Amino acid sequence: TGWNASGDIATTSKEVDATFASTGVTKSCPKAILLYTGTADFTGSTDIATVQSNYKALVDKVKSKASGAKIYVMSLHGRYNNASLNTGRMTTLNNWLRDELAGNAGYENVKFIDTYAATIGTDNNPVADYVNSNNYLTGKGSVKFAQAIRDALSADFNDVSFTVLTDEQAAE
């Protein structure tokens, strides 16, 4: 994932190619792969259907390179002081990831992690303690993401334990 630097789907696709490139070293298939990407695509003006198609192609690429891995698509966090984008394009992507991609036919190993809800306030803007005015996660925001990731992975991998800060520890 690129939590704070999710960039665009095309760059993430290049990173997937590099990760799985043949290097002469025998590689094992990972248990899990987390994808957090598309912020640049969705905060721009690219047609939503095009972005969704590109995202699906990225997931298909990951599936082909790591067929035994569970793939977790993470919702994008809200953008600072931009409630209309958050409730429009951002929510459209996050709902599509959850409802149309994760777990559907051919995508049974694709799971959804809701990191949007963990960081958004009642005004449809991110909580300032979690996302700063430059749209980057703060330390407390990173803890919220880590907690959501821990919960998702713990549900699927009961043989592994994860230690993540509590909200109180993050505040300290």
N, C-alpha and C positions, 0 to 999 in steps of 0.2 A: 504494500500500500504506500501511498505517498501522503498520508494524513494531511500534512500542512502544504505539500507541494504536489497536489494530485495532477496538476497540469491537464493535458488533453489526452484523449483516448489514443491518438496516433503515437504519441511519445511512449505511453504505457505499452502499446503493442511492440514497439522497438525494444523496450526493456524486457518484455516476455521473450522475444527472440534471443536477446543476449543471455538471459538467464538459462535458457535451455539449449544454447548453442553447443555443438560438439567441440569439446576441448581436449579430448584424449583421456579424460578422467571419467570413470564410471560414476554415474549419478543415480541416486535413488529417487523415486517419485515421492514428493512431499505428501504428508497427510492432509494438509490444508493450504489453500492459497486464498489470501484476502485481496480483494480489488477495491480500491477507492480511487476513482478516476472520473474525469469528465467535467470537472468544475469549469475549466476554460471553455469547453464546448457548450455547456448549458448556460453559462452566464453571458455568452456571446449571442449572436443572432442566427446561428446555424439552425436550419429547420429541425424541429424536434424529432420527426420521423427519421431523418438522416442520422442524428446523434444516436437514437435508439438502435438503428441498424448497425452503426459502427461499434456500439457497445456490445451488441449481440455477437458480432464478428470477433471481437476481442475475447469474449467468453468462449466462443467456439475454438479459438486458437489455443487458449489455455487448456480446454478440455482435451484437445488433440495431443498436446505436449505432456499432459499430466493426467492421463485418463483415470488413474486410481485416486486422485485427490478430491476432497470436498472443496468446492469453490464458494467462497463467501463474497457476495456483492454487498458493499456497504453504502448506505444512503449518504448523500452529500449533506454536509451541515449547511445551515442557513447562512445567507450573506448579511453582513452587518448593515443595518439601517436600510434595508431594501425588502420590506414586507411583500411588495407586489411580486418581485422576482421569486421570493421564497414560496409564496402561495400559488404562484403560476408555474413557471418552467421547472423550478427545483422540485416542487411537489409532484409535478407530472412525471419527472424522471424517477423519483423515489418510489412512487406508486407503481410505475411500470416495472421497476426492478423487483418489487415485492410481489405484485399480482400477475404479471405477464411473463416474467423470465424465471425467477427462482421457483424450483420445484415442479415446473410444468413438464409436459412430455418432452423427453430428450434432455431435460435439464434437472433430473431428479437429484443429482449431486450438487446442484447450485442452491445455496441458502442465502437468505437475506438477513442483514444486520442493520437494525434501525439506530443509526447514530444521530439522525436528525432530531428525533423526539427528545433525545437525551440532552440536547444543547439549545433547543428553541424555547423562547419565552412565550408568554400569553399574548404578546403583541405581534407575533409572527416574525420577530427578529431574534437573533441568537442572544442568549444571556451574556451580558458583557463579561462576566467572570469566565466564560468558556470560549468566546470568540472575540478577538480584538477588532479594532476599527480597520485594520489592514486585512481582515478576513482570515487570519491565522488562528489556529487553536492556541489558547493559553495553556499553562501547565494544568490548570483545573479542567480545561476542555479535553486535553489529552487523557486525563484520568477518566473522564466520562466515556471517551471512545474505548479506552482499555477495559473498562467495566463491561461495556456492551459486547466487546469481542470475547472477553472471558466468559460471559454468560452463554454466548452462542457456541463457543468451542467446548465448554464444559458439558453442554447438552449432548454433544456428539462424540466426545472423547472422554469417557468416564475413567480411563486409565491414566489420565494426565491431570495434574493440578496446576492451577494458575494463581499467582499471588499478585493482587492489584491493590493499590492504595484505596482506602475508603475516602469518602468526601471529607470527612473530618481530618484525616491525615493529609489530604491535599491542601486543605485550608491552612494547616500548620506550616 
